[in-house]
Amino acid sequence: MDLRLMVHTEFGELPAGRSCDVIVMASVECRAFQSESRASRAPIDLCCVLDHSASMGGGKLDLLKDSMKFMIEQLKPTDRLTVVAFDNHVKTVLAPTFMTAEGKKAACKAVMGIRIGRGTNLSGGLFEGLEQFRLRTEALDVSSVLLFTDGEAFTGITTIPGIVEGVESRMRDLGTCSIFTFGFGTSHNAAMLRAISEAGNGMYYFIA
């Protein structure tokens, strides 16, 4: 089987003579393979929370949209997707939708319609994603919030303890749910995204 390994580091250069922690992302690519376990896996509930602030320009938002389109194509008809977009303001651009053929079309249209905005109300976007899960009448077997951002929280709650407290209080009402955070580039607040993912029983990922 053909495999390709790619490695990206958080920083391109570091000062000599100093020790520090560095986040490294390793990606492995191989040819697509439909396993029996994937075909029979449990339905999943996803809420993607997308930053479209001004700093997401320069190709970052396009990269995010391409990633979302790829993810949507991998979902099964029994999976459900919600999409929340945030800059200074927060909007649910796709209500909870099962990923049938029509559902995938609606999801792609919602994602592709997101445009660059202003400001970064990270807490507002994240909390709205969790609120969408709270409003469900029926939860699926697996529930996850995926938060994508490239920067700092400038509006709403902007401190790590404040956001973590908000996450923890909302998670108590959701049952089994995880939060995964994805930071684009080197200007995002890695400590904040790591703290959010830890409070949400998930993982933090760095995207070069």
Buried (B, 14 or more C-beta within 10 A) or exposed (E): EEEEEEEEBBEEEEEEEEEEEEBEEEEEEEEEEEEEEEEEBEBBBBBBBBBBBBBBEEEBBEBBBEBBBEBBEEBEEBBBBBBBBBBBEBBBBBEBBBBBEEBBEBBBEBBEEBEBBEBBBBBBBBBBBBBBBEEBEEBBEBBBBBBBBBBBBBBBBBEBEEBBEBBEEBBEEBEEBBBBBBBBBBEBBBEBBBBBBBBBEBEBBBBB
